[in-house]
Amino acid sequence: MISRLISFFTALILACPVFAQNADSLTIRKITNDILSNGGAYENLRYLCKKIGPRLSGSANAQKAVEATAQMLKAAGADTVYLQPCMVPHWVRGTKETGFITMANGARRILKLCALGNSTGTGTKGITAPVVEVKSLDELEQLGEKMVKGKIVFINLPMNPTHIRTFKAYGESGKARVQGPSKAAKYGAVAVMVRSLASNPDDYPHTGVTQYNDSFPKIPAVAISTNDAEWLSRQLKLKIQLKAFVQTNCMLLPDAPSFNVVGEIRGSEKPEEIITVGGHLDSWDLAEGAHDDGAGCVQSIEIIRVLKALGIKPKRTIRAVMFMNEENGGKGADKYLELAKENKEQHIFALESDAGGFSPRGFSIDATDTQYESILQWKPLLYEYGVYNFTRGGSGADVGKLKKIGAATAGLEPDSQRYFDVHHASTDVFEAVSRRELHLGAAAMAAIIFLADKYGL
């Protein structure tokens, strides 16, 4: 009899993880089914894109987006919705930029270009100067003042097409945009043109932030389309005498007041433990910011909606955060971290969606070994949804800062092969987003949030 009881309880203990996994699988299926059938993320994104549009920090549209997403969170059923004030950079593009290349015979080629974010303007007369091409920042350093002074430096650093993980290529080539203008100014350049950060050849200039080094002059900086970059490089190889003209009207105004938008469901058992999920509400001004990062914001709101709709009462407090100013300053994330420290909050997990609204493929995780191993155990539950890539790496510019106070952080990783066709370009519009793919991403995020809440980290 005793041996039978021992066998029974042993079998029961061994079966517990299976029962738990089956229960989790059923809940994740309910979450996914509800989002795919009843999800509101796509319509919320339509409103952000079509009724509001570009949402650059400090702009009137950014404030409209603050008010709109606060209402979306209330409609989703958040227990509490509130704003976190923060001061943000206020850069304005001004009237549309112009530029062209003049050949020795007087012929001109009009360039498709745009000013880089936070760049200074040229003034109304613009700048005309000879062009010198470099293929890397190291080559720029090697040319030095003798070859660079008085010229417009063309930094032609393509994204490496052999990287299947396109964000790796973006990180490598992005140095030209971020650091290039100041490095060129160090040697006397009068302006900089960078090759747009795009995976494919196209006619759309892609903007993005540049960062000036206060030790050197602030010179105008523009991005030109990849097709223009290829053409210009070919002409320069022929040793043809070329001059470029650029005229931009951008300026950096005094910092402006803005807000993070926060909606939360208070935890039923451990409300002091906080799980954050979010995206950034600001976007560049060339388009509607649909993939970058309207998608991440509406997916985060959807998590609040689906938990409420299904009557799932989280143990821990779940916060959906619309961070302000990720694109050209990060001041919203700084304020969120500052307040978390000030209020002595206990953050255990934070997830960000800032890689587009394409089909989810996995999560990039920035955590301790123990935390990572815990998250890795959830991988089988998401495999049937096409979510299989759980890797160590960065999480997101906004939530990544919460690692400083002990949170495990993660970033949603959608399929990225088409992302850099639209990233920071005029093509980042609502029509470029698939409802189904957007909602699949929201479902994957909701599943991870559900598991992090149930089991902790």
N, C-alpha and C positions, 0 to 999 in steps of 0.2 A: 504493500500500500504506500509506504513512504517513498519507495523508488518511483512509483507512478506519479506521486505528487511532485517530486523533484523534476521528473521529466516534463510534467505539464507546465510547471512554472518556468522551467528553462526554455521551453518552446514559446511560452508567452512573452518572455523577455526578448528572445530573438526576433519575435514577430513584431514587436512594438515599432521599430524603425520603419518596417514595411507598411504597417497601418498608418503611421504618420505621413509617410511619403504618399500613400494612396489618398489620404485626406487632403494633403497639400495639392496634389495633382488635380483633384476635383475642384478645389477652390480656385486654382489658377485657370482651369477650364471655364468656370463660371465668370471669372473676371474677364477673360479674353472674349468669351461669347457676348457678354454685355457690351463691351467696348466696340466690338465689331458690328453689333446690331444697333446699339443705341447711343454710341459715343457722340459727344458734342465737340470734340477737338477741331474737326475740320470746319465746322461752321464758325467756331470761335476764331479760327485762323482767317477765314474769309472776312470776318468783321475787322480784325486787326489790319489786314492787308488792303481791303477795298474801301473801308469806311475811314481808316486812319492813314495808312500808308507808311512811308519812311519815318523812323522814330529815333533820329540822332539825339544823343544826350543834350539837354538844354533847350531843345526845340519845343514849340507848341504841340507838335504831334506826339512827342514823348510824354508830355503831361496828359494828353488825351488818352494815350495807351495806359497810363497809370490808372486813370479813372475807369477805363473800360475793363481792365483785368480785375480790378477790385470788385466790380459788379459781376464779372464772370465767376469769381470765387464764391461770392455770396449765392449766386444762382446754383452753383455746384453743391452747395450745402455746407460749406466750411462753418465750423462753430464760431470762429472769430476771424475777422479780416481787418488788417490794419496796415498803415504806411510807416516806413522807416525813413525819416528825412536824411538826405545826404547832399553835399555840394559836388557838382560834376563839371568837368571841362565843357566849354561851350564854343565849339569850332563851327564856323559857317563856311560853306563853299563859295557863296556869292554867285554871280552870273557864270554861265557855262564857260569852261576853259577852251582855249584855242591853241593850235600848234601846227607847224608844218616844217618840212625839210626843203631847203632850197639847194638845187644842184648848180654846178658851175655854169651851165647853159641858161640858168634862170628859171628852169622848170621847177614846179613845186609839187610835193606830195602832202596832202592834208593828213595829219595824224589823228587817230582815234585815241584820245587820252583823257585822263582825269587827274585832278590833284590828289595827292596822298593826304590822309587824315592827319590833322594837326599841323600840316605844312603851312608855311608863310606864303603870301602871294607875291607875284612879280611886280605889282604896280600896273597902272593902265598902259604903259608903253611896252610892257613885256620885256623879254630878254632874247637877244640874238647872239649866238656864239658858235664857233666850230664845235664839232662833236668828236669825242674820243670814246671808244668802246673798251669795256673791260668785261671779262667773263667771270670774275670773282672779286671778292674784297681783297684777297691777297694780291691779285694783279694790280688793283688800284693802289695798294701800298707800294708796290714795286715801281710803278710809273712815277710816283712822287710829284712834287710841285712843278718840276721842269716840264712835264707832259700834260699836267692837269690844269694849271693855273689859267684862269680866264676862259675855260671851256665848259661846255655842258657834258657831263659824264653820263654815258649810256651804259647802265649795268645790265648785261644780258646773261642772266643766270636762270636757265630753264629749270622747271621741275623735272626731276629725274624720272623718266618714264618706266624704268625697270622696277621701281618700288611698287609692289602690289598694294601696300598700305600707303595710300596717297598722302596721309597726314605726315608721314616721315619725309616725303619729298617736299611738302609744304614747309616743314620746319627747317630743312636745309636751305631752300632757296629764299625763304622769308627773311633771312638776314640781310639780303640786299635791300629790301624795302625798309626794314626797321632801322638798320645801322648805316646804310649806304650814304644818305644825304650828309650826315655829319662827317663821315670819313672822307667824302669828296671835298667838303668844305675845308677840312684840315689842310688840304693841299691847294686851296685857292679856286676850286670850281665855282662857277656862278649859278649853276642849277644842276639837277639830276633828273634823268629819265630812267625808270626801271622797267624791265619786262614784267608784264602782269603775271601774277601767280595763278595760272590756269593750266589744267592738265592737257587740254587740246588746243590746236590752233583755232583762233576765232577773232572776231572783229570787235570784241567788247573789252574795254579797259576795266581792270579790277582795282578798286581802291583798297584801303587798309591803312593802319596807323604807321606813322614814322615817329621815331624818337630822337629828338635833338640832344646833342651834347653841348651843354652851356659853355664849354671851353672854346667852341668854334662858332663861326657865323651861322645863322639860320638861313639856309638858301632854299629857294623853291624846289619842290619835288613833285613829279608826276609819274603816273604809270601809263605805258602805252600798250596797245593790244598785242597779243602774241603774233598775229600776222604782220603788224607793223614792225615788231621787233625783228622778225625773220627777214623782212625786206631791207630794213636799215642795216642789219649785219651784213647782208650780201653786198650792198652798195659800198660799205666801208672796206670790205675785202678787196674791192676793185681799185682801191686807193683813189676814189673819186673825191674831189673836194666838196664837202658838205657843210652847210650851216643849218642850225635848228633855231626855230623861233617858238617860244612858249609864252603864253599870257594867262595868268590865273588871278582870281579875285578873292581868294580865301583869306580868312583871318581867324585868330584865336581871341575870343572875347573873354571878359572876366567870368570866373566860375559862376554857375547858375544853380539855384535850388532844384532838387528833384527828390525822387523817392524809390526805395524798394517797395514792392507790394507783397504782403505776406497773408496767406490764408492757412488756417490750421484746424485739424481735428485733435481735440485734447485726448490724451491717452487715458484709458479706463483703469489701468493698473499701475503703470509707471509713468505718469505724466511728466515727470522731471527729466526723463530720457527723451531726447529729441532726434527725429529722423527728418532730414531736409531733402527735398527734391525740387529742382528748379531749372530755369533757363534764363537767358538775359533778354530783357524787354527792349533795350535799345537796338537800333540797327543803323547801318550806313544809309546815306541819303540818296543813293543812285536808284534804288528800287524799293520794294515793299518789305524786304526782310522776312520773306516767307520761310525759307529753310534756315536762315541765320538771323535771329533765332526765334522767330514767331513759333516755329514748330515745337521747340523745347518748352516754351511757355505754356502753350495750349495742352501739350501732353502732360505737364505737371498739374495743371488745373483738372485734367481728366481723371487723375488719380484720386483727387478729393471726391469728384463726382461718383466714380464707380464704387468706392468704399461705402459712401453714403447710400447709393442706390441699392447695393446688395446687403445692407445692414451689417457690414463687417465693422466691428468696433475694435480699433487697434489698442493694444496694450500701452503703446508708447505714443507720444505726441507726434503727429505727422504734419510737417509744414511744407506747403508749396510756396516757393519764393520766386518772384519775378525780379531778377537783379537788374539794376540800372548801371549803365556805363561800362559794360565789359569791353566794348570795341575800342575805346580810346582813353582809358584811364583806370578802370577797375575800382572806382570809388564806391560803388554799391556793395561789392564784396568786402571791401575794407570796412565799411560801416557795419555790415552784418556780423563780421568777426569781432569788431570792437564792442558791439552791444552784447554779443554772446559772452565775451570775457567780463564785461562790466556787470552783467546780470548773473555771472557764475553759472552759466547754463551747461548742461551735460549733453554734448552732441556725440552720438554713437555711430551714425552713418549718414552720408550725404551723397546724393546722386544728381548728376547734371546731364541734360541733353543739349548739346551744342555742336552737333555734327550733321545736322540736317534731318529731314523727315523721311528719309528713305527706309527700306526694309531693315529691321534690326538684325544684326549678326552676332552681337555679344556685348561684353562690357570690359572696359579697361579699368583695372583696380589698383588703387594706391593705398596700401594697408600693410600692417605688420604681417609676418608669416602666419601667425595664428589666425588673424582675421581673414587673410586670404584663403587659408585652408577651409575655414568655415563657409565662406562664400562659394568656394569651389564645389562643395557638397550639393549645392542647389542646381548645378549645371544640368543634371539629367532631367530635371523637371521642366526645363525650357527647350530641350533639344527638338521636340516635335514641332515647335513653333519657328524653327530655323534659327534659333539663338544658341550658338554653340561655342563661341570664341571668348573664353574667360582668360584674360591675360594680365600680367603685371604691367603697369605703366601709369601715365598721368590720368587725371580724372576730368577736371574742367577748371577753367580760369577762376570761376566764382567759388565753387565748393572746395576746390583744392586747398584753399587757405584754412579750411576747418581742420585739416590734419594737424595744425599747430596746437589744437586743443584736444587732440586724441581721437578724432573721428576717423573711421575708415571711409575713404571716398572712392567714388566710381563715376565713370562716364559711359553713357550709352554709345555703342559703336554701330551705327547703321552701315550698310553697304556704301562705300565712299567713292566708287568709280565715277559717278557723275557729279559729285559735290562741287568740285572746283570748276565746273562749267558755269555755276551760278554764284559761287562764293564772292561776296563784295562787288558784284556786278549788277548791271541793269536787268539781267535775266533772273534775278532772285525774286520771282513773283508767285502769287498764289497758284496760278495755272501750272507751275512747275512741280506742284506737290500732289501726290496721289493720296486720296482719302484712305484707301486701304493700308498703304504703307505707313502713313502717319499714325493710324490707329493701332497697327501691329506694334509700332514702337512704344506707344502709350501702354499697351497691354504688357509688353516685356518689362517696362519700368514698374508698372503696378505690381507685377509678380515679385520682383526683387524687393520692393518696398514692403509687401505683405510678408515675405520670408524674413527680412531683416527685423521687422516688428515682432513677428512670432518668436523668433529664436534669439534675437539680440546678437551682438558682436563683442 
